[in-house]
Amino acid sequence: MIPACFSNPSTLSSTSQVPQNLVTCIYQTQLCNSPTYLTLTWSKSLFSHSLTIYAADSFSITISLYPSSFSFFRNKPGSKSLYLTHHHYQRIKLYWDFTRAEFSHNSAEPESRFYIAISCDARLEFFLGDLYSELTRRSGLVMTRQLGHEPALLSRREHVFGRKSYVSRANFLGSKHEIGIECSGGMLVVKVDGEISLVIKRLAWKFRGNERIYVGGLEVEFFWDVFNWVNNNGLGGGAHGHGVFIFQVGDGGVWPQMAGPEKRLMRKSMSMVGPTSTPPALSLSSPSPSCSSVLQWAEESSDCGRSSCSSSTSRSCGSNIGGFSLLLYAWRKD
């Protein structure tokens, strides 16, 4: 179950503090010959841009993509050695380069001209990006991947911000597509690559549900929960809080625990809750009732997916790499 995927309605109006985009991806990979779930969280706000890399019970590091809060120049290529606490303190080395990284409009995650890599014993364990030759030239190491251990993207969780429309770009089993969600006039419209894929009317009565759609020829199960919007002054422009949308392919993926800027965002949201909200006992590890409904349906459609990844090696479910899940938190803002 995703921890605290729903908080009660709140207004996020501080432009300097609210992220413009926040993306968390979880990969199944190998670190020092041990299967690991590696979480990457990209966060972008008005004055900061960062990447947090996290492996449960092993390590966590945050890299600033800008050298200072008010600079428009990105950092130089970097590297850092770390020790894995639950792997007999084996040493790994991280490499990164965002000097020439290209980003789509308002996205925290780069699209091209970058790399992130992790090596162990001079062997490449994880690589993301398109500058492999640059990595090998700078590192001075002959790095080879072990066959059969290619990193697999299992799930993507993204926080998008807007008033009536929200856009995400995600890779569905090797095929990249633009997902658009529009909510106005009591209707929910889902678009795939600009084309209308699904229209849900009378949303005040159908604020939770699921339908089957197609994304690039792939059969995708779509789940939605906009109870927060319906329950907070209707579906007009005055509704705040966030809706939850899940796009599940095959058996779905696994979900990482929230960390870094994503965890802070959810805590900020929960701290702004009014007196009619969920009791304070609910925390980031205790989902609220509205969260349970839509995610329970998604769980029931998969024996393996939808679990929170609390340990880097605790689940054998990752062998099921034929699935992928996209989870969108759509936040309404002033």
Sequence and secondary structure as in RCSB ss.txt:
>XXXX:A:sequence
MIPACFSNPSTLSSTSQVPQNLVTCIYQTQLCNSPTYLTLTWSKSLFSHSLTIYAADSFSITISLYPSSFSFFRN
KPGSKSLYLTHHHYQRIKLYWDFTRAEFSHNSAEPESRFYIAISCDARLEFFLGDLYSELTRRSGLVMTRQLGHE
PALLSRREHVFGRKSYVSRANFLGSKHEIGIECSGGMLVVKVDGEISLVIKRLAWKFRGNERIYVGGLEVEFFWD
VFNWVNNNGLGGGAHGHGVFIFQVGDGGVWPQMAGPEKRLMRKSMSMVGPTSTPPALSLSSPSPSCSSVLQWAEE
SSDCGRSSCSSSTSRSCGSNIGGFSLLLYAWRKD
>XXXX:A:secstr
  TT          TTTS SEEEEEEEEEEETTEEEEEEEEEEE SS EEEEEEETTTEEEEEESSSSTT  S  
  EEEEEEETTTTTEEEEEEEE TT EE TT SSEEES EEEEEETTEEEEEEES HHHHHHHH       TT  
 EEEEEEEEEEESSEEEEEEEETTEEEEEEEEEETTEEEEEETTEEEEEE  TTT SEEEEEEEETTEEEEEEEE
 HHHHHTTTTSTT  SEEEEEEEETT   EE   HHHHHHHHHHHHT  TTS  TT  TTS  HHHHHHHHHHHH
T SS S EE STTS SGGG TT EEEEEEEEE  
